[in-house]
Amino acid sequence: MPKYLIAFNDEWVPLHTADELRAKSEASRALLEEMKEAGIFLYADGGIDASTAVCSVVSENGQPVFTDGPFVESKEHLGGFTVVEVQDDDAARYWAGRLAVALDWPQEVHRFPSDMAEIVERHAS
């Protein structure tokens, strides 16, 4: 079965009070439990923003070069994500919709490629 990343950026998080965030956390934890019971849950985490970026790393002359902080200056940052393994795109959309309602902010869905050949083919064309 394909795996999907369901993610949101952190721009909506500061718009909520601590009580609202606690309520959203409880709602999302309940939904994650439902995903576990359905056998589709792989991993989830959150609380990510610009302040949690440890470093960026690039390769220069075959050596890693580290820079403190995020790779690019941006107002948008990954806020959290869930990885699920479901039957198809429709099932991924269903669970992303449930997360969007539980958290009351947008979610983005990405299907992980099934193998390296799919990645190479996509970028070769």
ROVEX-904897 format. One record per atom (N, C-alpha, C): residue number from 0; atom name; y, x, z. Coordinates in Angstrom, 1 decimal, padded with zeros to 4 digits. Each point is the difference from the previous one (the first is absolute). Layout:
# residues N
     k    a       yy       xx       zz
   NUM   CA        Y        X        Z
...
END
This chain:
# residues 125
     k    a       yy       xx       zz
     0    N   -001.2    000.8    000.0
     0   CA    001.2   -000.8    000.0
     0    C    001.2    000.9    000.0
     1    N    001.1   -000.5   -000.7
     1   CA    001.2    000.8    000.0
     1    C    000.7    000.0    001.3
     2    N    000.8    001.1    000.3
     2   CA    000.8    000.2    001.2
     2    C    001.5   -000.3   -000.4
     3    N    000.7   -000.5    000.9
     3   CA    001.4   -000.3   -000.2
     3    C    000.9    000.4    001.1
     4    N    001.2    000.5   -000.3
     4   CA    001.0    000.3    001.0
     4    C    001.0   -001.1    000.0
     5    N    000.2   -000.6    001.2
     5   CA    001.0   -001.0    000.2
     5    C    001.1    000.6    000.9
     6    N    001.2    000.1   -000.6
     6   CA    001.0    000.8    000.8
     6    C    001.3   -000.7    000.0
     7    N    000.9    000.4    001.0
     7   CA    001.3   -000.5    000.0
     7    C    000.9    001.2    000.4
     8    N    001.3   -000.1   -000.5
     8   CA    000.9    001.1    000.4
     8    C    000.7   -000.5    001.3
     9    N    000.7    000.9    000.6
     9   CA    000.6   -000.2    001.4
     9    C    001.3   -000.7    000.0
    10    N    000.6   -000.3   -001.1
    10   CA    001.4   -000.5    000.0
    10    C    000.2   -001.3    000.7
    11    N   -001.1   -000.8    000.2
    11   CA    000.1   -001.3    000.7
    11    C   -000.2    000.1    001.5
    12    N   -000.6    001.1    000.4
    12   CA   -000.3    000.1    001.5
    12    C    001.2    000.0    000.9
    13    N    001.1    000.8   -000.4
    13   CA    001.2    000.0    000.9
    13    C    000.7   -001.3    000.1
    14    N   -000.3   -001.0   -000.9
    14   CA    000.7   -001.2    000.0
    14    C   -000.5   -001.0    001.1
    15    N   -001.1    000.4    000.7
    15   CA   -000.6   -000.9    001.0
    15    C    000.1    000.5    001.4
    16    N    000.1   -000.9    000.9
    16   CA    000.1    000.4    001.4
    16    C   -001.4    000.5    000.5
    17    N    000.0    000.6    001.2
    17   CA   -001.2    000.5    000.6
    17    C   -001.0   -001.1    000.2
    18    N    000.5   -001.2    000.4
    18   CA   -000.9   -001.1    000.2
    18    C   -000.6   -000.5   -001.3
    19    N    000.8    000.0   -001.0
    19   CA   -000.5   -000.4   -001.3
    19    C   -001.1    001.0   -000.5
    20    N    000.3    001.2    000.2
    20   CA   -001.0    001.1   -000.5
    20    C   -001.3   -000.1    000.8
    21    N    000.1   -000.3    001.3
    21   CA   -001.2   -000.2    000.8
    21    C   -000.8   -001.2   -000.5
    22    N    000.6   -001.1   -000.3
    22   CA   -000.6   -001.2   -000.6
    22    C   -000.7    000.3   -001.3
    23    N    000.7    000.8   -000.9
    23   CA   -000.6    000.4   -001.3
    23    C   -001.2    000.9    000.2
    24    N    000.1    000.9    001.0
    24   CA   -001.1    000.9    000.3
    24    C   -001.2   -000.8    000.4
    25    N    000.2   -001.0    000.9
    25   CA   -001.1   -000.8    000.5
    25    C   -000.7   -000.8   -001.2
    26    N    000.9   -000.5   -000.9
    26   CA   -000.5   -000.8   -001.1
    26    C   -000.8    000.9   -001.0
    27    N    000.5    001.2   -000.2
    27   CA   -000.6    000.9   -000.9
    27    C   -001.3    000.5    000.6
    28    N   -000.1    000.3    001.3
    28   CA   -001.2    000.4    000.6
    28    C   -001.1   -001.1   -000.1
    29    N    000.4   -001.2    000.2
    29   CA   -001.0   -001.1   -000.2
    29    C   -000.5   -000.1   -001.4
    30    N    000.9    000.2   -001.0
    30   CA   -000.5    000.0   -001.4
    30    C   -000.9    001.2   -000.3
    31    N    000.3    001.2    000.6
    31   CA   -000.8    001.2   -000.2
    31    C   -001.4   -000.3    000.6
    32    N   -000.1   -000.7    001.1
    32   CA   -001.3   -000.3    000.6
    32    C   -000.7   -001.0   -000.9
    33    N    000.7   -000.9   -000.7
    33   CA   -000.6   -000.9   -000.9
    33    C   -000.6    000.8   -001.2
    34    N    000.8    001.0   -000.5
    34   CA   -000.5    000.9   -001.1
    34    C   -001.3    000.7    000.4
    35    N    000.0    000.5    001.3
    35   CA   -001.2    000.7    000.4
    35    C   -001.2   -000.9    000.1
    36    N    000.2   -001.2    000.4
    36   CA   -001.1   -001.0    000.1
    36    C   -000.5   -000.4   -001.4
    37    N    000.9    000.1   -001.0
    37   CA   -000.3   -000.3   -001.4
    37    C   -000.7    001.2   -000.7
    38    N    000.1    001.1    000.7
    38   CA   -000.7    001.3   -000.5
    38    C    000.8    000.7   -001.1
    39    N    001.3   -000.3   -000.1
    39   CA    000.8    000.6   -001.1
    39    C    001.0    001.0    000.5
    40    N    000.2    000.1    001.3
    40   CA    001.0    000.9    000.6
    40    C   -000.5    001.5    000.0
    41    N    000.8    000.9   -000.5
    41   CA   -000.3    001.4    000.1
    41    C    000.9    000.8    000.9
    42    N    001.3   -000.2    000.0
    42   CA    000.9    000.7    000.8
    42    C    001.4   -000.7    000.0
    43    N    000.8    000.2    001.0
    43   CA    001.4   -000.5    000.0
    43    C    000.8    000.9    001.0
    44    N    001.2    000.1   -000.3
    44   CA    000.9    000.7    000.9
    44    C    001.4   -000.3   -000.3
    45    N    001.0    000.3    000.9
    45   CA    001.4   -000.4   -000.3
    45    C    000.9    000.8    000.9
    46    N    001.2   -000.4    000.1
    46   CA    001.0    000.7    000.7
    46    C    000.6    001.2   -000.6
    47    N   -000.3    000.1   -001.4
    47   CA    000.4    001.1   -000.7
    47    C    001.5   -000.2   -000.5
    48    N    000.8    001.0    000.1
    48   CA    001.4   -000.1   -000.6
    48    C    000.5    001.4   -000.2
    49    N    001.2    000.2   -000.4
    49   CA    000.6    001.3   -000.3
    49    C   -000.2    001.0    001.2
    50    N    000.1   -000.6    001.2
    50   CA    000.0    000.9    001.2
    50    C   -001.4    000.6    000.3
    51    N   -001.1   -000.6   -000.6
    51   CA   -001.3    000.4    000.2
    51    C   -000.5    001.1   -001.0
    52    N    000.8    000.2   -001.0
    52   CA   -000.3    001.1   -001.0
    52    C    000.0    001.3    000.6
    53    N   -001.1    000.7    000.0
    53   CA   -000.1    001.3    000.6
    53    C    000.5    001.1   -000.9
    54    N   -000.5   -000.1   -001.3
    54   CA    000.4    001.0   -000.9
    54    C   -000.4   -000.4   -001.4
    55    N    000.5    000.7   -001.0
    55   CA   -000.4   -000.1   -001.4
    55    C   -000.5    001.3   -000.4
    56    N   -000.9    000.1   -000.9
    56   CA   -000.6    001.2   -000.5
    56    C   -000.1    000.0   -001.5
    57    N    000.4    001.1   -000.6
    57   CA   -000.2    000.2   -001.5
    57    C   -000.7    001.3   -000.2
    58    N   -000.4    000.2   -001.2
    58   CA   -000.7    001.3   -000.4
    58    C    001.0    000.8   -000.8
    59    N    000.2    001.2    000.5
    59   CA    000.8    001.0   -000.8
    59    C   -000.8    001.3   -000.1
    60    N   -000.2    000.3   -001.3
    60   CA   -000.8    001.3   -000.3
    60    C   -001.3    000.0    000.8
    61    N   -000.7   -001.2    000.0
    61   CA   -001.3   -000.1    000.6
    61    C    000.0    000.0    001.6
    62    N    001.2   -000.1    000.6
    62   CA    000.1    000.0    001.4
    62    C    000.7   -001.3    000.5
    63    N   -000.4   -000.5    001.1
    63   CA    000.7   -001.2    000.6
    63    C    001.3    000.3    000.5
    64    N    001.0   -000.8   -000.3
    64   CA    001.4    000.2    000.6
    64    C    000.3   -001.3    000.7
    65    N    000.3    000.1    001.3
    65   CA    000.2   -001.1    000.9
    65    C    001.5   -000.2    000.2
    66    N    000.4   -001.3    000.1
    66   CA    001.4   -000.4    000.3
    66    C   -000.1   -001.1    001.0
    67    N    000.8    000.2    001.1
    67   CA    000.0   -001.1    001.0
    67    C    000.5   -001.3   -000.6
    68    N   -000.6   -001.1    000.5
    68   CA    000.5   -001.3   -000.4
    68    C   -000.7   -000.5   -001.3
    69    N    000.5   -001.2   -000.5
    69   CA   -000.6   -000.6   -001.1
    69    C    000.3    000.7   -001.3
    70    N   -000.9   -000.3   -001.1
    70   CA    000.1    000.7   -001.2
    70    C    001.3   -000.3   -000.8
    71    N    000.4   -001.2    000.1
    71   CA    001.3   -000.4   -000.7
    71    C    000.9   -000.8    001.0
    72    N    001.3    000.1   -000.2
    72   CA    000.9   -000.8    000.8
    72    C    000.0   -001.4   -000.6
    73    N   -000.4   -001.0    000.8
    73   CA   -000.1   -001.4   -000.5
    73    C    000.3   -000.9    001.2
    74    N    000.4   -001.2   -000.3
    74   CA    000.2   -001.0    001.0
    74    C   -001.2   -000.8    000.2
    75    N   -001.0    000.1   -000.9
    75   CA   -001.3   -000.7    000.1
    75    C   -001.1    001.0    000.4
    76    N   -000.7   -000.5    001.0
    76   CA   -001.1    000.9    000.5
    76    C   -001.2   -000.9    000.3
    77    N   -001.2    000.5   -000.2
    77   CA   -001.2   -000.7    000.3
    77    C    000.1   -000.4    001.5
    78    N   -000.3   -001.3    000.3
    78   CA    000.1   -000.4    001.4
    78    C   -001.4   -000.2    000.6
    79    N   -001.0   -000.4   -000.8
    79   CA   -001.3   -000.2    000.5
    79    C   -000.9   -000.4   -001.2
    80    N   -001.3    000.0    000.3
    80   CA   -000.9   -000.3   -001.1
    80    C   -001.4   -000.5    000.6
    81    N   -000.7   -000.6   -000.8
    81   CA   -001.4   -000.4    000.2
    81    C   -000.8    000.3   -001.2
    82    N   -001.2    000.5    000.2
    82   CA   -000.9    000.3   -001.1
    82    C   -001.2   -001.0    000.2
    83    N   -000.3   -000.7   -001.1
    83   CA   -001.1   -001.0    000.0
    83    C   -000.9    000.3   -001.2
    84    N   -001.3   -000.4    000.2
    84   CA   -000.9    000.0   -001.1
    84    C   -000.5   -001.4   -000.3
    85    N    000.5   -000.5   -001.1
    85   CA   -000.3   -001.4   -000.3
    85    C   -000.5   -000.2   -001.5
    86    N   -000.5   -001.2   -000.3
    86   CA   -000.6   -000.2   -001.3
    86    C    000.8    000.2   -001.2
    87    N    001.3   -000.4    000.1
    87   CA    000.9    000.1   -001.2
    87    C    001.4   -000.1    000.4
    88    N    000.9    000.0   -001.1
    88   CA    001.4   -000.1    000.2
    88    C    000.4   -001.3    000.7
    89    N   -000.6   -001.0   -000.3
    89   CA    000.3   -001.3    000.7
    89    C   -000.2    000.0    001.5
    90    N   -001.1    000.7    000.4
    90   CA   -000.3    000.1    001.4
    90    C    001.0    000.9    000.7
    91    N    000.4    001.1   -000.7
    91   CA    001.1    000.8    000.5
    91    C    001.3   -000.7    000.2
    92    N    000.3   -000.8   -001.0
    92   CA    001.2   -000.8    000.1
    92    C    000.0   -001.0    001.1
    93    N   -001.2   -000.6    000.2
    93   CA   -000.1   -001.0    001.1
    93    C    000.3    000.7    001.4
    94    N   -000.6    001.2    000.2
    94   CA    000.2    000.7    001.3
    94    C    001.4    000.5    000.1
    95    N    000.6    000.5   -001.1
    95   CA    001.4    000.4    000.0
    95    C    000.9   -001.2    000.4
    96    N   -000.3   -001.1   -000.6
    96   CA    000.8   -001.2    000.3
    96    C   -000.1   -000.4    001.5
    97    N   -001.2    000.1    000.5
    97   CA   -000.1   -000.3    001.5
    97    C    000.8    001.0    000.8
    98    N    000.0    001.3   -000.4
    98   CA    000.8    001.0    000.7
    98    C    001.5   -000.3   -000.1
    99    N    000.4   -000.4   -001.2
    99   CA    001.4   -000.3   -000.3
    99    C    000.5   -001.1    000.9
   100    N   -000.9   -001.0    000.2
   100   CA    000.4   -001.2    000.9
   100    C    000.0    000.5    001.4
   101    N   -001.0    000.7    000.4
   101   CA   -000.1    000.4    001.4
   101    C    001.2    000.9    000.5
   102    N    000.4    000.9   -000.9
   102   CA    001.1    000.9    000.3
   102    C    001.3   -000.5   -000.4
   103    N    000.0   -000.9   -001.0
   103   CA    001.3   -000.6   -000.5
   103    C    000.8    001.1   -000.7
   104    N   -000.7    000.9   -000.7
   104   CA    000.7    000.9   -000.9
   104    C   -000.9    000.3   -001.2
   105    N    000.6    000.5   -001.1
   105   CA   -000.8    000.2   -001.2
   105    C   -001.1    001.0    000.1
   106    N   -001.1   -000.2   -000.7
   106   CA   -001.1    001.0   -000.1
   106    C   -000.1    000.4   -001.5
   107    N   -000.5    001.2   -000.2
   107   CA   -000.3    000.5   -001.4
   107    C   -001.5    000.3    000.0
   108    N   -000.6   -000.4   -001.1
   108   CA   -001.5    000.3   -000.1
   108    C   -000.2    001.0   -001.2
   109    N   -000.9    001.0    000.4
   109   CA   -000.4    001.0   -001.0
   109    C   -001.5    000.0    000.0
   110    N   -000.6    000.1   -001.2
   110   CA   -001.5    000.2   -000.1
   110    C   -000.2    001.5   -000.1
   111    N   -000.9    000.5    000.8
   111   CA   -000.3    001.4   -000.1
   111    C   -000.9    000.2   -001.3
   112    N    000.2    001.0   -000.8
   112   CA   -000.9    000.2   -001.2
   112    C   -001.4    000.2    000.5
   113    N   -000.9   -000.4   -000.9
   113   CA   -001.4    000.1    000.4
   113    C   -000.6    001.4   -000.1
   114    N    000.6    000.8   -000.9
   114   CA   -000.4    001.4   -000.1
   114    C    001.1    000.8   -000.7
   115    N   -000.3    001.3    000.0
   115   CA    001.0    001.0   -000.6
   115    C    000.2   -000.3   -001.5
   116    N   -001.0   -000.4   -000.7
   116   CA    000.1   -000.3   -001.4
   116    C    001.0   -001.1   -000.3
   117    N    000.1   -001.0    000.8
   117   CA    001.0   -001.0   -000.1
   117    C    001.4    000.5    000.1
   118    N    000.2    000.9    001.0
   118   CA    001.3    000.6    000.2
   118    C    000.4    000.9   -001.2
   119    N   -000.9    000.8   -000.5
   119   CA    000.3    000.9   -001.1
   119    C    000.3   -000.9   -001.3
   120    N   -000.8   -001.0   -000.2
   120   CA    000.2   -000.9   -001.2
   120    C    001.4   -000.6    000.1
   121    N    000.4   -000.5    001.2
   121   CA    001.2   -000.7    000.1
   121    C    001.2    000.9   -000.3
   122    N   -000.1    001.3    000.5
   122   CA    001.1    000.9   -000.2
   122    C    000.0    000.7   -001.4
   123    N   -001.1    000.0   -000.7
   123   CA   -000.1    000.6   -001.3
   123    C    000.6   -000.8   -001.1
   124    N    000.1   -001.3    000.3
   124   CA    000.5   -000.9   -001.1
   124    C    001.4   -000.2    000.0
END
